[in-house]
Amino acid sequence: MKYCTKCAMPDTRPRLTFDENGICSACQWSEEKNISIDWDKREAELIELCNTIRGKNKFDCLVPASGGKDSTYVAHKMKHTHNLNVLTVTITPPLETDLIQENMKSFLNKGYDNIKITPNPLIMKTINRIGFIEQGRPLLGWTSCLNTAMLQIATSMNVPLIMFGEEGESEYGGSNRLRYKPFYTIDDATELYTYGNDPAQYSKYFPANELVMWTFPTQEILQKHPVNIGHWSYFENWDPYNNFVFARDNYNMKPRRTRSIGTYTNYGQLDTPLYDLHAYMMYLKFGFGRCTQDACIDIRGGRISRKEAVKLIAKYDGESIDKYIPDYCDYFEMDIKEFEQIIDKHANKTLLKKQNGKWIPLK
């Protein structure tokens, strides 16, 4: 494995590239953001957009919201800085935690409209199960729905703008096709955010009309009810830790009492314990885990050094998810043997070896 000389991200991360100095594309973008991007110009673009749409519909903007740090920050900025009438929309995550529900309540009580959608739980579970078994993606149904259902709601309610948080491909090292674009298309979303997931493949399990929450609106509907889909990170230099501090101080957002499994942080991805499985599958498939992900963000944010990050990664990456395995087996309706077989199937044997029942890096 080749590692970025500036952060600690390995070349096994999908779509990550390196320059001649061994610096990864995420770090290159971080430097460009801090030096070259005209953020005042981008803010002016947003102000012009908001002036164009404000007050012309029942809601001016839809913000996907969970009660987490990022959606809290984005919703606040759209409502209070840009004076838009914001509709927040929540897609109920499988195995939703009490903590995220508590944080969402604190957020809404500050004065936000919210629609909480619980897409057909049987379909959600089926797609998540297929994703876990076939692709090692235990949240495939939910992450896909976060994109498709938001656009369904926006078109049905004539909301002209959807504002997500960060454009993860640009921020964390992936495709750079959206770095300089304020909005993106359904084709972009299908390729980059729903992993090319086509609901038609589930038609053998469910009729098409029951898969609407996992389907983008037709072009005919989009022409009749046009929606711009953007990321806040295009308009402001993105920093997830700053978002947490803001949400904590202004909305009483609470982190976990202890650090999250596989990392040293405690304030991100609080929605569901299935994210812990998602992060563990990332470790199995690509040889880096949640701690690497968090530490590299903190290196770019100037909060820790690369030396500190390497120590943290050695300590926490690939940490056992055993405490949640009974919950996972119950949710996916499988026994522990089948669960472990799926885990082993997706483990990258060129990067890891199984020792005493645990997958560890090859030395």
FIMISE-946912 format. One record per residue (C-alpha): x, y, z; residue in three letters. Coordinates in steps of 0.05 Angstrom, whole numbers, always signed. Each point is the difference from the previous one (the first is absolute). Layout:
BEGIN
<node><east>X</east><north>Y</north><up>Z</up><r>ALA</r></node>
...
//
This chain:
BEGIN
<node><east>+0</east><north>+0</north><up>+0</up><r>MET</r></node>
<node><east>+23</east><north>+70</north><up>-17</up><r>LYS</r></node>
<node><east>-17</east><north>+55</north><up>+49</up><r>TYR</r></node>
<node><east>-9</east><north>+74</north><up>-10</up><r>CYS</r></node>
<node><east>+61</east><north>+38</north><up>+23</up><r>THR</r></node>
<node><east>-42</east><north>+55</north><up>+31</up><r>LYS</r></node>
<node><east>-57</east><north>-38</north><up>+32</up><r>CYS</r></node>
<node><east>-3</east><north>-75</north><up>+11</up><r>ALA</r></node>
<node><east>-50</east><north>-23</north><up>-52</up><r>MET</r></node>
<node><east>+21</east><north>-61</north><up>-40</up><r>PRO</r></node>
<node><east>-5</east><north>-9</north><up>-75</up><r>ASP</r></node>
<node><east>-53</east><north>-54</north><up>+11</up><r>THR</r></node>
<node><east>-53</east><north>+53</north><up>+9</up><r>ARG</r></node>
<node><east>-44</east><north>-3</north><up>-62</up><r>PRO</r></node>
<node><east>+14</east><north>+55</north><up>-51</up><r>ARG</r></node>
<node><east>+56</east><north>+32</north><up>+42</up><r>LEU</r></node>
<node><east>+58</east><north>+27</north><up>-41</up><r>THR</r></node>
<node><east>+69</east><north>+26</north><up>+17</up><r>PHE</r></node>
<node><east>+45</east><north>+54</north><up>-29</up><r>ASP</r></node>
<node><east>+74</east><north>-6</north><up>-14</up><r>GLU</r></node>
<node><east>+15</east><north>+17</north><up>+72</up><r>ASN</r></node>
<node><east>-43</east><north>-56</north><up>+27</up><r>GLY</r></node>
<node><east>-54</east><north>+47</north><up>+25</up><r>ILE</r></node>
<node><east>-71</east><north>-27</north><up>-7</up><r>CYS</r></node>
<node><east>-56</east><north>+35</north><up>-37</up><r>SER</r></node>
<node><east>-37</east><north>+16</north><up>+65</up><r>ALA</r></node>
<node><east>+60</east><north>+37</north><up>+28</up><r>CYS</r></node>
<node><east>+11</east><north>+35</north><up>-66</up><r>GLN</r></node>
<node><east>-72</east><north>+24</north><up>+2</up><r>TRP</r></node>
<node><east>+8</east><north>+21</north><up>+73</up><r>SER</r></node>
<node><east>+59</east><north>+44</north><up>-19</up><r>GLU</r></node>
<node><east>-36</east><north>+28</north><up>-61</up><r>GLU</r></node>
<node><east>-61</east><north>+18</north><up>+43</up><r>LYS</r></node>
<node><east>+43</east><north>+38</north><up>+49</up><r>ASN</r></node>
<node><east>+41</east><north>+37</north><up>-52</up><r>ILE</r></node>
<node><east>-34</east><north>+5</north><up>-67</up><r>SER</r></node>
<node><east>-76</east><north>-4</north><up>+6</up><r>ILE</r></node>
<node><east>-35</east><north>+67</north><up>+1</up><r>ASP</r></node>
<node><east>-50</east><north>-14</north><up>+56</up><r>TRP</r></node>
<node><east>-29</east><north>+71</north><up>-3</up><r>ASP</r></node>
<node><east>-18</east><north>-12</north><up>-73</up><r>LYS</r></node>
<node><east>-33</east><north>-66</north><up>+17</up><r>ARG</r></node>
<node><east>-39</east><north>+31</north><up>+57</up><r>GLU</r></node>
<node><east>-24</east><north>+53</north><up>-49</up><r>ALA</r></node>
<node><east>-25</east><north>-55</north><up>-45</up><r>GLU</r></node>
<node><east>-39</east><north>-29</north><up>+58</up><r>LEU</r></node>
<node><east>-29</east><north>+68</north><up>+19</up><r>ILE</r></node>
<node><east>-23</east><north>+11</north><up>-72</up><r>GLU</r></node>
<node><east>-32</east><north>-69</north><up>-1</up><r>LEU</r></node>
<node><east>-36</east><north>+12</north><up>+65</up><r>CYS</r></node>
<node><east>-26</east><north>+67</north><up>-24</up><r>ASN</r></node>
<node><east>-27</east><north>-34</north><up>-62</up><r>THR</r></node>
<node><east>-39</east><north>-54</north><up>+36</up><r>ILE</r></node>
<node><east>-20</east><north>+33</north><up>+66</up><r>ARG</r></node>
<node><east>-75</east><north>+3</north><up>+13</up><r>GLY</r></node>
<node><east>-24</east><north>-29</north><up>-66</up><r>LYS</r></node>
<node><east>-23</east><north>-67</north><up>+28</up><r>ASN</r></node>
<node><east>-25</east><north>-27</north><up>+66</up><r>LYS</r></node>
<node><east>+72</east><north>-20</north><up>+16</up><r>PHE</r></node>
<node><east>+62</east><north>+30</north><up>-31</up><r>ASP</r></node>
<node><east>+49</east><north>-55</north><up>+17</up><r>CYS</r></node>
<node><east>+2</east><north>-73</north><up>+22</up><r>LEU</r></node>
<node><east>+56</east><north>-21</north><up>+47</up><r>VAL</r></node>
<node><east>+10</east><north>-74</north><up>+13</up><r>PRO</r></node>
<node><east>+5</east><north>-3</north><up>+76</up><r>ALA</r></node>
<node><east>+15</east><north>-52</north><up>+52</up><r>SER</r></node>
<node><east>+16</east><north>+39</north><up>+63</up><r>GLY</r></node>
<node><east>+74</east><north>-7</north><up>-14</up><r>GLY</r></node>
<node><east>+52</east><north>+55</north><up>-3</up><r>LYS</r></node>
<node><east>+2</east><north>+12</north><up>-74</up><r>ASP</r></node>
<node><east>-74</east><north>+4</north><up>-16</up><r>SER</r></node>
<node><east>-11</east><north>+44</north><up>+61</up><r>THR</r></node>
<node><east>+53</east><north>+49</north><up>-24</up><r>TYR</r></node>
<node><east>-26</east><north>+2</north><up>-72</up><r>VAL</r></node>
<node><east>-73</east><north>+8</north><up>+21</up><r>ALA</r></node>
<node><east>+20</east><north>+57</north><up>+47</up><r>HIS</r></node>
<node><east>+39</east><north>+37</north><up>-54</up><r>LYS</r></node>
<node><east>-56</east><north>-7</north><up>-52</up><r>MET</r></node>
<node><east>-53</east><north>+23</north><up>+50</up><r>LYS</r></node>
<node><east>+35</east><north>+54</north><up>+40</up><r>HIS</r></node>
<node><east>+56</east><north>+25</north><up>-45</up><r>THR</r></node>
<node><east>-36</east><north>-3</north><up>-66</up><r>HIS</r></node>
<node><east>-71</east><north>+10</north><up>+26</up><r>ASN</r></node>
<node><east>-31</east><north>-59</north><up>-36</up><r>LEU</r></node>
<node><east>-62</east><north>-38</north><up>+22</up><r>ASN</r></node>
<node><east>+33</east><north>-68</north><up>+11</up><r>VAL</r></node>
<node><east>-33</east><north>-68</north><up>+0</up><r>LEU</r></node>
<node><east>+43</east><north>-53</north><up>+33</up><r>THR</r></node>
<node><east>-12</east><north>-72</north><up>-21</up><r>VAL</r></node>
<node><east>+22</east><north>-62</north><up>+39</up><r>THR</r></node>
<node><east>+5</east><north>-70</north><up>-28</up><r>ILE</r></node>
<node><east>-7</east><north>-46</north><up>+60</up><r>THR</r></node>
<node><east>+64</east><north>-42</north><up>+5</up><r>PRO</r></node>
<node><east>-4</east><north>-74</north><up>+16</up><r>PRO</r></node>
<node><east>+16</east><north>-13</north><up>+74</up><r>LEU</r></node>
<node><east>-6</east><north>+74</north><up>+14</up><r>GLU</r></node>
<node><east>+36</east><north>+20</north><up>+64</up><r>THR</r></node>
<node><east>-32</east><north>+35</north><up>+60</up><r>ASP</r></node>
<node><east>+56</east><north>+51</north><up>-3</up><r>LEU</r></node>
<node><east>-15</east><north>+24</north><up>-71</up><r>ILE</r></node>
<node><east>-74</east><north>+5</north><up>+17</up><r>GLN</r></node>
<node><east>+17</east><north>+42</north><up>+61</up><r>GLU</r></node>
<node><east>+45</east><north>+45</north><up>-42</up><r>ASN</r></node>
<node><east>-53</east><north>+7</north><up>-54</up><r>MET</r></node>
<node><east>-51</east><north>+21</north><up>+52</up><r>LYS</r></node>
<node><east>+47</east><north>+54</north><up>+27</up><r>SER</r></node>
<node><east>+11</east><north>+24</north><up>-71</up><r>PHE</r></node>
<node><east>-73</east><north>+4</north><up>-19</up><r>LEU</r></node>
<node><east>-19</east><north>+35</north><up>+64</up><r>ASN</r></node>
<node><east>+42</east><north>+59</north><up>-23</up><r>LYS</r></node>
<node><east>-53</east><north>+12</north><up>-54</up><r>GLY</r></node>
<node><east>+2</east><north>-45</north><up>-61</up><r>TYR</r></node>
<node><east>-52</east><north>-35</north><up>-42</up><r>ASP</r></node>
<node><east>+14</east><north>-74</north><up>-10</up><r>ASN</r></node>
<node><east>-28</east><north>-58</north><up>-38</up><r>ILE</r></node>
<node><east>+25</east><north>-67</north><up>+25</up><r>LYS</r></node>
<node><east>-9</east><north>-56</north><up>-50</up><r>ILE</r></node>
<node><east>+5</east><north>-73</north><up>+17</up><r>THR</r></node>
<node><east>+6</east><north>-35</north><up>-67</up><r>PRO</r></node>
<node><east>-28</east><north>-70</north><up>-2</up><r>ASN</r></node>
<node><east>+43</east><north>-35</north><up>+53</up><r>PRO</r></node>
<node><east>-5</east><north>-67</north><up>-35</up><r>LEU</r></node>
<node><east>+27</east><north>+29</north><up>-64</up><r>ILE</r></node>
<node><east>+53</east><north>+38</north><up>+38</up><r>MET</r></node>
<node><east>+23</east><north>-62</north><up>+35</up><r>LYS</r></node>
<node><east>+0</east><north>-41</north><up>-64</up><r>THR</r></node>
<node><east>+43</east><north>+49</north><up>-38</up><r>ILE</r></node>
<node><east>+47</east><north>+9</north><up>+60</up><r>ASN</r></node>
<node><east>+5</east><north>-76</north><up>+6</up><r>ARG</r></node>
<node><east>+15</east><north>-9</north><up>-74</up><r>ILE</r></node>
<node><east>+51</east><north>+57</north><up>+4</up><r>GLY</r></node>
<node><east>+34</east><north>-32</north><up>+60</up><r>PHE</r></node>
<node><east>+3</east><north>-70</north><up>-30</up><r>ILE</r></node>
<node><east>+18</east><north>+19</north><up>-72</up><r>GLU</r></node>
<node><east>+40</east><north>+64</north><up>+8</up><r>GLN</r></node>
<node><east>+19</east><north>+7</north><up>+73</up><r>GLY</r></node>
<node><east>-46</east><north>+61</north><up>+4</up><r>ARG</r></node>
<node><east>-46</east><north>-10</north><up>+60</up><r>PRO</r></node>
<node><east>-32</east><north>+69</north><up>-9</up><r>LEU</r></node>
<node><east>-11</east><north>-3</north><up>-75</up><r>LEU</r></node>
<node><east>-76</east><north>+7</north><up>+5</up><r>GLY</r></node>
<node><east>+5</east><north>+60</north><up>+47</up><r>TRP</r></node>
<node><east>+55</east><north>+38</north><up>-35</up><r>THR</r></node>
<node><east>-34</east><north>-10</north><up>-67</up><r>SER</r></node>
<node><east>-66</east><north>+24</north><up>+28</up><r>CYS</r></node>
<node><east>+32</east><north>+63</north><up>+29</up><r>LEU</r></node>
<node><east>+11</east><north>+23</north><up>-71</up><r>ASN</r></node>
<node><east>-61</east><north>-26</north><up>-37</up><r>THR</r></node>
<node><east>-54</east><north>+15</north><up>+53</up><r>ALA</r></node>
<node><east>+24</east><north>+72</north><up>+10</up><r>MET</r></node>
<node><east>-11</east><north>+15</north><up>-73</up><r>LEU</r></node>
<node><east>-68</east><north>-34</north><up>+1</up><r>GLN</r></node>
<node><east>-21</east><north>+44</north><up>+58</up><r>ILE</r></node>
<node><east>+29</east><north>+64</north><up>-31</up><r>ALA</r></node>
<node><east>-37</east><north>-11</north><up>-66</up><r>THR</r></node>
<node><east>-65</east><north>-19</north><up>+33</up><r>SER</r></node>
<node><east>+1</east><north>+63</north><up>+43</up><r>MET</r></node>
<node><east>+29</east><north>+48</north><up>-51</up><r>ASN</r></node>
<node><east>+63</east><north>+14</north><up>+40</up><r>VAL</r></node>
<node><east>+51</east><north>+30</north><up>-48</up><r>PRO</r></node>
<node><east>+64</east><north>-16</north><up>+38</up><r>LEU</r></node>
<node><east>+30</east><north>-58</north><up>+38</up><r>ILE</r></node>
<node><east>+62</east><north>+15</north><up>+41</up><r>MET</r></node>
<node><east>+41</east><north>-59</north><up>+25</up><r>PHE</r></node>
<node><east>+63</east><north>+7</north><up>+43</up><r>GLY</r></node>
<node><east>+67</east><north>-18</north><up>-29</up><r>GLU</r></node>
<node><east>+17</east><north>-25</north><up>-69</up><r>GLU</r></node>
<node><east>+38</east><north>-60</north><up>+25</up><r>GLY</r></node>
<node><east>+36</east><north>-18</north><up>-64</up><r>GLU</r></node>
<node><east>+35</east><north>+67</north><up>-1</up><r>SER</r></node>
<node><east>+10</east><north>+7</north><up>+74</up><r>GLU</r></node>
<node><east>+28</east><north>-69</north><up>+16</up><r>TYR</r></node>
<node><east>+34</east><north>-22</north><up>-64</up><r>GLY</r></node>
<node><east>-40</east><north>-26</north><up>-58</up><r>GLY</r></node>
<node><east>-29</east><north>+27</north><up>-65</up><r>SER</r></node>
<node><east>+14</east><north>+74</north><up>-11</up><r>ASN</r></node>
<node><east>-56</east><north>+10</north><up>-50</up><r>ARG</r></node>
<node><east>-42</east><north>+43</north><up>+49</up><r>LEU</r></node>
<node><east>+56</east><north>+42</north><up>+31</up><r>ARG</r></node>
<node><east>-18</east><north>+61</north><up>-41</up><r>TYR</r></node>
<node><east>-75</east><north>-12</north><up>-9</up><r>LYS</r></node>
<node><east>-52</east><north>+28</north><up>+47</up><r>PRO</r></node>
<node><east>-52</east><north>-52</north><up>-20</up><r>PHE</r></node>
<node><east>-1</east><north>-71</north><up>-24</up><r>TYR</r></node>
<node><east>-44</east><north>-46</north><up>-42</up><r>THR</r></node>
<node><east>-36</east><north>-66</north><up>+11</up><r>ILE</r></node>
<node><east>+54</east><north>-33</north><up>-42</up><r>ASP</r></node>
<node><east>+53</east><north>+27</north><up>+49</up><r>ASP</r></node>
<node><east>-41</east><north>-25</north><up>+59</up><r>ALA</r></node>
<node><east>-10</east><north>-69</north><up>-30</up><r>THR</r></node>
<node><east>+74</east><north>-10</north><up>-14</up><r>GLU</r></node>
<node><east>+30</east><north>+33</north><up>+61</up><r>LEU</r></node>
<node><east>-51</east><north>-6</north><up>+57</up><r>TYR</r></node>
<node><east>-45</east><north>-60</north><up>-14</up><r>THR</r></node>
<node><east>+56</east><north>-44</north><up>-28</up><r>TYR</r></node>
<node><east>-37</east><north>-9</north><up>-65</up><r>GLY</r></node>
<node><east>-57</east><north>-32</north><up>+39</up><r>ASN</r></node>
<node><east>-59</east><north>-14</north><up>-47</up><r>ASP</r></node>
<node><east>-66</east><north>-14</north><up>+36</up><r>PRO</r></node>
<node><east>-21</east><north>-43</north><up>-60</up><r>ALA</r></node>
<node><east>+45</east><north>-55</north><up>+28</up><r>GLN</r></node>
<node><east>-47</east><north>-7</north><up>+59</up><r>TYR</r></node>
<node><east>-62</east><north>-8</north><up>-42</up><r>SER</r></node>
<node><east>+3</east><north>-75</north><up>+11</up><r>LYS</r></node>
<node><east>-12</east><north>+14</north><up>+74</up><r>TYR</r></node>
<node><east>-48</east><north>+59</north><up>-3</up><r>PHE</r></node>
<node><east>-46</east><north>+34</north><up>-51</up><r>PRO</r></node>
<node><east>+27</east><north>+63</north><up>-32</up><r>ALA</r></node>
<node><east>-52</east><north>+45</north><up>+33</up><r>ASN</r></node>
<node><east>+26</east><north>-21</north><up>+69</up><r>GLU</r></node>
<node><east>+71</east><north>+20</north><up>-19</up><r>LEU</r></node>
<node><east>-16</east><north>+73</north><up>-12</up><r>VAL</r></node>
<node><east>+42</east><north>+23</north><up>+60</up><r>MET</r></node>
<node><east>+60</east><north>-33</north><up>-32</up><r>TRP</r></node>
<node><east>-13</east><north>+30</north><up>-69</up><r>THR</r></node>
<node><east>+17</east><north>+69</north><up>-28</up><r>PHE</r></node>
<node><east>-58</east><north>+40</north><up>-29</up><r>PRO</r></node>
<node><east>-9</east><north>-5</north><up>-75</up><r>THR</r></node>
<node><east>+28</east><north>+52</north><up>-47</up><r>GLN</r></node>
<node><east>-72</east><north>+21</north><up>-15</up><r>GLU</r></node>
<node><east>-12</east><north>+15</north><up>+74</up><r>ILE</r></node>
<node><east>+67</east><north>+36</north><up>+7</up><r>LEU</r></node>
<node><east>-15</east><north>+44</north><up>-60</up><r>GLN</r></node>
<node><east>-67</east><north>+19</north><up>+31</up><r>LYS</r></node>
<node><east>+30</east><north>+9</north><up>+70</up><r>HIS</r></node>
<node><east>+73</east><north>+18</north><up>-9</up><r>PRO</r></node>
<node><east>+46</east><north>-8</north><up>+61</up><r>VAL</r></node>
<node><east>+71</east><north>+22</north><up>+10</up><r>ASN</r></node>
<node><east>+40</east><north>-50</north><up>+42</up><r>ILE</r></node>
<node><east>+63</east><north>+27</north><up>+33</up><r>GLY</r></node>
<node><east>+50</east><north>-9</north><up>+56</up><r>HIS</r></node>
<node><east>+14</east><north>+52</north><up>+53</up><r>TRP</r></node>
<node><east>+75</east><north>-16</north><up>-7</up><r>SER</r></node>
<node><east>+0</east><north>+34</north><up>-68</up><r>TYR</r></node>
<node><east>-19</east><north>+66</north><up>+32</up><r>PHE</r></node>
<node><east>+40</east><north>-2</north><up>+65</up><r>GLU</r></node>
<node><east>+67</east><north>-32</north><up>+19</up><r>ASN</r></node>
<node><east>-24</east><north>-64</north><up>+32</up><r>TRP</r></node>
<node><east>+23</east><north>-23</north><up>+69</up><r>ASP</r></node>
<node><east>-41</east><north>-54</north><up>+35</up><r>PRO</r></node>
<node><east>+31</east><north>+14</north><up>+68</up><r>TYR</r></node>
<node><east>-20</east><north>+73</north><up>-3</up><r>ASN</r></node>
<node><east>-70</east><north>-23</north><up>-18</up><r>ASN</r></node>
<node><east>-1</east><north>-43</north><up>+63</up><r>PHE</r></node>
<node><east>+23</east><north>+57</north><up>+45</up><r>VAL</r></node>
<node><east>-53</east><north>+45</north><up>-30</up><r>PHE</r></node>
<node><east>-55</east><north>-52</north><up>+9</up><r>ALA</r></node>
<node><east>+22</east><north>-16</north><up>+71</up><r>ARG</r></node>
<node><east>+3</east><north>+73</north><up>+21</up><r>ASP</r></node>
<node><east>-63</east><north>+25</north><up>-35</up><r>ASN</r></node>
<node><east>-46</east><north>-61</north><up>-4</up><r>TYR</r></node>
<node><east>+21</east><north>-41</north><up>+60</up><r>ASN</r></node>
<node><east>+23</east><north>-57</north><up>-44</up><r>MET</r></node>
<node><east>+29</east><north>-56</north><up>+42</up><r>LYS</r></node>
<node><east>+57</east><north>-46</north><up>-22</up><r>PRO</r></node>
<node><east>+8</east><north>-71</north><up>+24</up><r>ARG</r></node>
<node><east>+23</east><north>-5</north><up>+72</up><r>ARG</r></node>
<node><east>+58</east><north>-43</north><up>-23</up><r>THR</r></node>
<node><east>+38</east><north>-3</north><up>-65</up><r>ARG</r></node>
<node><east>-31</east><north>-36</north><up>-60</up><r>SER</r></node>
<node><east>+23</east><north>-70</north><up>-17</up><r>ILE</r></node>
<node><east>+62</east><north>+0</north><up>-44</up><r>GLY</r></node>
<node><east>+20</east><north>+73</north><up>+12</up><r>THR</r></node>
<node><east>+17</east><north>+52</north><up>+52</up><r>TYR</r></node>
<node><east>-57</east><north>+48</north><up>-16</up><r>THR</r></node>
<node><east>-70</east><north>-1</north><up>+28</up><r>ASN</r></node>
<node><east>-42</east><north>+51</north><up>-39</up><r>TYR</r></node>
<node><east>-10</east><north>-28</north><up>-70</up><r>GLY</r></node>
<node><east>-48</east><north>-50</north><up>-32</up><r>GLN</r></node>
<node><east>-44</east><north>-8</north><up>+61</up><r>LEU</r></node>
<node><east>-62</east><north>-23</north><up>-38</up><r>ASP</r></node>
<node><east>+6</east><north>-76</north><up>+4</up><r>THR</r></node>
<node><east>+48</east><north>-55</north><up>+23</up><r>PRO</r></node>
<node><east>-2</east><north>-26</north><up>-71</up><r>LEU</r></node>
<node><east>+49</east><north>+56</north><up>-16</up><r>TYR</r></node>
<node><east>+50</east><north>-35</north><up>+45</up><r>ASP</r></node>
<node><east>-9</east><north>-62</north><up>-44</up><r>LEU</r></node>
<node><east>+6</east><north>+43</north><up>-63</up><r>HIS</r></node>
<node><east>+67</east><north>+29</north><up>+25</up><r>ALA</r></node>
<node><east>+24</east><north>-70</north><up>+19</up><r>TYR</r></node>
<node><east>-15</east><north>-25</north><up>-70</up><r>MET</r></node>
<node><east>+40</east><north>+58</north><up>-27</up><r>MET</r></node>
<node><east>+59</east><north>-24</north><up>+42</up><r>TYR</r></node>
<node><east>-9</east><north>-72</north><up>-25</up><r>LEU</r></node>
<node><east>-5</east><north>+19</north><up>-73</up><r>LYS</r></node>
<node><east>+51</east><north>+56</north><up>-5</up><r>PHE</r></node>
<node><east>+46</east><north>-9</north><up>+60</up><r>GLY</r></node>
<node><east>-17</east><north>+66</north><up>+34</up><r>PHE</r></node>
<node><east>-55</east><north>+15</north><up>+49</up><r>GLY</r></node>
<node><east>-39</east><north>+54</north><up>+36</up><r>ARG</r></node>
<node><east>+60</east><north>+26</north><up>+38</up><r>CYS</r></node>
<node><east>+40</east><north>+11</north><up>-64</up><r>THR</r></node>
<node><east>-60</east><north>+37</north><up>-28</up><r>GLN</r></node>
<node><east>-7</east><north>+45</north><up>+61</up><r>ASP</r></node>
<node><east>+75</east><north>+10</north><up>+11</up><r>ALA</r></node>
<node><east>+11</east><north>+23</north><up>-72</up><r>CYS</r></node>
<node><east>-56</east><north>+51</north><up>+7</up><r>ILE</r></node>
<node><east>+32</east><north>+26</north><up>+64</up><r>ASP</r></node>
<node><east>+69</east><north>+3</north><up>-33</up><r>ILE</r></node>
<node><east>-29</east><north>+43</north><up>-55</up><r>ARG</r></node>
<node><east>-36</east><north>+42</north><up>+52</up><r>GLY</r></node>
<node><east>+66</east><north>+13</north><up>+37</up><r>GLY</r></node>
<node><east>-24</east><north>-34</north><up>+64</up><r>ARG</r></node>
<node><east>+50</east><north>-57</north><up>+2</up><r>ILE</r></node>
<node><east>+66</east><north>-17</north><up>-32</up><r>SER</r></node>
<node><east>+13</east><north>-58</north><up>-47</up><r>ARG</r></node>
<node><east>+42</east><north>-33</north><up>+54</up><r>LYS</r></node>
<node><east>-57</east><north>+4</north><up>+49</up><r>GLU</r></node>
<node><east>-48</east><north>-27</north><up>-52</up><r>ALA</r></node>
<node><east>+43</east><north>-61</north><up>-15</up><r>VAL</r></node>
<node><east>+0</east><north>-18</north><up>+74</up><r>LYS</r></node>
<node><east>-75</east><north>+7</north><up>+5</up><r>LEU</r></node>
<node><east>-11</east><north>-41</north><up>-63</up><r>ILE</r></node>
<node><east>+44</east><north>-56</north><up>+27</up><r>ALA</r></node>
<node><east>-41</east><north>+0</north><up>+64</up><r>LYS</r></node>
<node><east>-71</east><north>+4</north><up>-25</up><r>TYR</r></node>
<node><east>-7</east><north>-19</north><up>-74</up><r>ASP</r></node>
<node><east>-36</east><north>-66</north><up>-9</up><r>GLY</r></node>
<node><east>-25</east><north>-3</north><up>+72</up><r>GLU</r></node>
<node><east>-49</east><north>-57</north><up>+14</up><r>SER</r></node>
<node><east>-74</east><north>+11</north><up>-12</up><r>ILE</r></node>
<node><east>-18</east><north>-60</north><up>+43</up><r>ASP</r></node>
<node><east>-46</east><north>+40</north><up>+47</up><r>LYS</r></node>
<node><east>-49</east><north>+13</north><up>-57</up><r>TYR</r></node>
<node><east>+3</east><north>-68</north><up>-35</up><r>ILE</r></node>
<node><east>-64</east><north>-26</north><up>+34</up><r>PRO</r></node>
<node><east>-37</east><north>+63</north><up>-24</up><r>ASP</r></node>
<node><east>+27</east><north>-9</north><up>-70</up><r>TYR</r></node>
<node><east>-20</east><north>-73</north><up>-3</up><r>CYS</r></node>
<node><east>-69</east><north>+16</north><up>+25</up><r>ASP</r></node>
<node><east>-9</east><north>+56</north><up>-50</up><r>TYR</r></node>
<node><east>+26</east><north>-39</north><up>-60</up><r>PHE</r></node>
<node><east>-36</east><north>-63</north><up>+23</up><r>GLU</r></node>
<node><east>+61</east><north>-44</north><up>-2</up><r>MET</r></node>
<node><east>+39</east><north>-41</north><up>+50</up><r>ASP</r></node>
<node><east>+70</east><north>+16</north><up>+23</up><r>ILE</r></node>
<node><east>+31</east><north>-52</north><up>-45</up><r>LYS</r></node>
<node><east>-31</east><north>+31</north><up>-63</up><r>GLU</r></node>
<node><east>+19</east><north>+69</north><up>+25</up><r>PHE</r></node>
<node><east>+73</east><north>-20</north><up>+10</up><r>GLU</r></node>
<node><east>+2</east><north>-34</north><up>-68</up><r>GLN</r></node>
<node><east>-21</east><north>+66</north><up>-33</up><r>ILE</r></node>
<node><east>+52</east><north>+38</north><up>+40</up><r>ILE</r></node>
<node><east>+54</east><north>-50</north><up>-22</up><r>ASP</r></node>
<node><east>-23</east><north>+2</north><up>-72</up><r>LYS</r></node>
<node><east>+11</east><north>+75</north><up>-6</up><r>HIS</r></node>
<node><east>+67</east><north>+2</north><up>+37</up><r>ALA</r></node>
<node><east>+57</east><north>+19</north><up>-46</up><r>ASN</r></node>
<node><east>+49</east><north>-57</north><up>+8</up><r>LYS</r></node>
<node><east>+56</east><north>+39</north><up>-34</up><r>THR</r></node>
<node><east>-3</east><north>+51</north><up>+57</up><r>LEU</r></node>
<node><east>-25</east><north>-39</north><up>+61</up><r>LEU</r></node>
<node><east>+6</east><north>-67</north><up>+33</up><r>LYS</r></node>
<node><east>-45</east><north>-35</north><up>+49</up><r>LYS</r></node>
<node><east>+32</east><north>-14</north><up>+67</up><r>GLN</r></node>
<node><east>-37</east><north>-26</north><up>+61</up><r>ASN</r></node>
<node><east>-66</east><north>+14</north><up>-34</up><r>GLY</r></node>
<node><east>+18</east><north>+73</north><up>-16</up><r>LYS</r></node>
<node><east>+22</east><north>+33</north><up>-65</up><r>TRP</r></node>
<node><east>+66</east><north>+38</north><up>+10</up><r>ILE</r></node>
<node><east>+49</east><north>+34</north><up>-48</up><r>PRO</r></node>
<node><east>+52</east><north>-42</north><up>-34</up><r>LEU</r></node>
<node><east>+69</east><north>+19</north><up>+26</up><r>LYS</r></node>
//
